[in-house]
Amino acid sequence: MNILMLSSTFPYPPSRGGTEIRTFNLLKYLQQRHEVTLVTQRHGGVSDSEVEELRNHTTKLVVFPLPPEPKNQAGIGNLLGKVGRFSEAIVKATPPNVLYRYSPDIQTWVDEHVQAGKFDAITAEHSVNEIYVRPQWRTSVLTVVDVHSSLYGWINNHLEMGASPNSLRDRLYLSLLLARYEKRYCSKFSKIVVTTEDDRQQFHRFRPGAQIEVIPNGVDLEVFPYRSQDPGGHGLIFVGAMDAEHNIEAARFFALEVLPVLQQRYPDATFSIAGARPTAEVLKLGENQGVIVTGRVPSMAEYLHKNAVCVVPLRTGFGIKNKTLEAMAAGVPVVGSDRGLEGLTVDSNHKPLRALRANQVEEYVEAISRLFDEPQLREQLSRHGRTLVENEYTWDRAGQCYEQVLVSSS
């Protein structure tokens, strides 16, 4: 097949974030047996060498510049600018972040190549790329949107958890924009791909009867090899992009509320926050006893292997978490919240125990204490977590499922 993949996010290196990881690994799999053209946008942090590395994984790589973000003006000018952008978003039923990333040059390129019949299938990698796909193309070419995560579900979850930084704005977004947006764009595509059952149910409400496939994220088992030994000790680690609001909130919750209580039992307990782009708020956590903020690390697997337990104390967010799967693949026992373990069968009565669940401070303290004190329990979770990933959450498995969506005629 000749496949066109659209990704406004530059998907290399695949360690930058969840969107990059998913897009790159699906691309890498499809490229083995198909001709894949990737159209993407380059931001300021992308090096020439990274462009060339990505080119090696495509049949053809087409790179456009990323438009500059809207500039904030002072005083009344800034307010009028925000009102104007929000008004445009409401009229077009399209979020502002989708509109500002939109490139007329990409649209022209895509239009010309689709009209020339160059492609058998088009995939929009993440919903923000739906903007380039025209509704009428469904009659001439297979069009697929790989949603990654429902924007409506994400914002709604933040509101339900009381974690929205601007609840009034987000409630307006939900009622006036996001429901209309997701209902509108999902009707354009031949098929819809989501990562969780929750998202499938959400999109079935927007488009009853639609073909919606659940393809969860995976792990590259070569990048996250199984640990060679249990390090023991009282080291804890949390990983993720540390400029993301849900990760910042989780790191602060654990460092400021859970760790001090845990240190009453284990004074030498440490909490490593490992991930790129730590904000000033995250860096300040490093002033607390036992808290280590690493920033970007050369090998996340090595940092995971050094710690006895990986905590995933997310209180917001939607979908299966790459950080949880990667820790399990590395053989590090996981203690996670309902959000951190979402979509994973880890503590069912009918399945092996694969992780411990905690949502409140005292639940984290008890679960982590068990793992610190019980080597056999650490070993149990380590083995069962790795087996779960090997059997159900590899990128080869995800790629096979994605390929089937594209090659299937019905």
Helices and strands as residue ranges (DSSP letters): E 2-7, H 18-30, E 35-42, H 48-55, E 60-65, H 75-92, H 96-101, H 104-115, E 121-125, G 127-132, G 135-139, E 142-146, H 151-160, H 167-172, I 173-178, H 179-186, E 191-194, H 197-206, E 212-214, E 235-239, H 245-253, I 254-258, H 259-265, E 270-274, H 280-285, E 291-295, H 300-305, E 309-312, H 322-329, E 334-336, E 356-357, H 361-373, H 375-392, H 395-407
